[in-house]
Amino acid sequence: MKLKDRYLRMSDLANQPQRPHRPASHGITGFSAKHLYHLIKLGKFPKPIKLGRASLWRVSDINRWLDSHDNLSNDEEHSHE
């Protein structure tokens, strides 16, 4: 049995500035949407899936990306000891 994947929008991933009637929010990555698209262009962030005009990211792809960056930051901490 294969489980269905869940999806995230850019508003879930990126920091969102304050707007009228909406407070600023901190996204999962801590980066701006502009920076995430830059990382996508460089091949350093998962590409979105396009559904019509919507860009969506698989939760599993984002979890892998976060895990890989967590491993990198742990390696850097140990190299400074």
C-alpha positions as CSV (number, residue, x, y, z in Angstrom):
1,M,0.0,0.0,0.0
2,K,1.3,3.4,-0.9
3,L,0.5,6.4,1.2
4,K,-0.5,9.6,-0.5
5,D,2.0,12.5,-0.1
6,R,1.0,15.8,1.3
7,Y,1.9,19.1,-0.2
8,L,3.0,22.6,0.9
9,R,2.6,26.0,-0.7
10,M,5.2,28.7,-0.8
11,S,3.3,30.5,2.0
12,D,4.1,27.4,4.2
13,L,7.8,27.4,3.3
14,A,8.9,31.1,3.1
15,N,8.7,34.0,5.5
16,Q,5.8,36.2,4.7
17,P,5.9,40.0,5.3
18,Q,3.3,41.7,7.3
19,R,0.3,42.8,5.2
20,P,-2.9,44.7,6.1
21,H,-5.1,42.6,8.3
22,R,-2.4,39.8,8.4
23,P,0.6,39.6,10.6
24,A,4.0,38.5,9.4
25,S,4.7,34.8,9.5
26,H,7.8,32.7,9.7
27,G,8.0,29.9,7.2
28,I,9.4,26.4,7.6
29,T,12.7,27.3,5.9
30,G,13.2,30.7,7.4
31,F,14.0,32.1,3.9
32,S,12.1,34.5,1.7
33,A,10.3,33.2,-1.4
34,K,12.8,35.1,-3.6
35,H,15.7,33.2,-2.0
36,L,13.9,29.9,-2.3
37,Y,13.4,30.4,-6.0
38,H,17.1,31.4,-6.3
39,L,18.0,28.1,-4.6
40,I,15.7,26.2,-6.9
41,K,17.4,27.8,-9.9
42,L,20.8,26.7,-8.5
43,G,19.5,23.1,-7.9
44,K,19.8,23.4,-4.1
45,F,16.2,23.3,-3.2
46,P,13.5,20.9,-4.5
47,K,11.6,22.0,-7.6
48,P,7.8,22.5,-7.2
49,I,5.1,20.5,-8.8
50,K,3.0,22.7,-11.0
51,L,-0.8,22.1,-10.8
52,G,-2.4,24.8,-13.0
53,R,-1.1,28.0,-11.7
54,A,-0.2,26.6,-8.3
55,S,3.3,25.6,-7.2
56,L,3.3,22.8,-4.6
57,W,6.1,21.0,-2.8
58,R,5.9,17.4,-1.5
59,V,6.3,17.3,2.3
60,S,8.7,14.3,1.8
61,D,11.0,16.4,-0.5
62,I,11.1,19.2,2.0
63,N,11.8,16.8,4.9
64,R,14.7,15.3,2.9
65,W,16.0,18.8,2.2
66,L,15.7,19.8,5.9
67,D,17.4,16.6,7.0
68,S,20.3,17.1,4.6
69,H,20.8,20.7,5.9
70,D,20.5,19.5,9.5
71,N,23.3,17.0,8.8
72,L,25.4,19.7,7.3
73,S,25.0,22.0,10.3
74,N,25.8,19.1,12.6
75,D,29.0,18.4,10.6
76,E,30.0,22.1,10.9
77,E,29.5,22.1,14.7
78,H,31.8,19.0,15.1
79,S,34.5,20.5,12.8
80,H,34.8,23.5,15.1
81,E,35.3,21.5,18.2
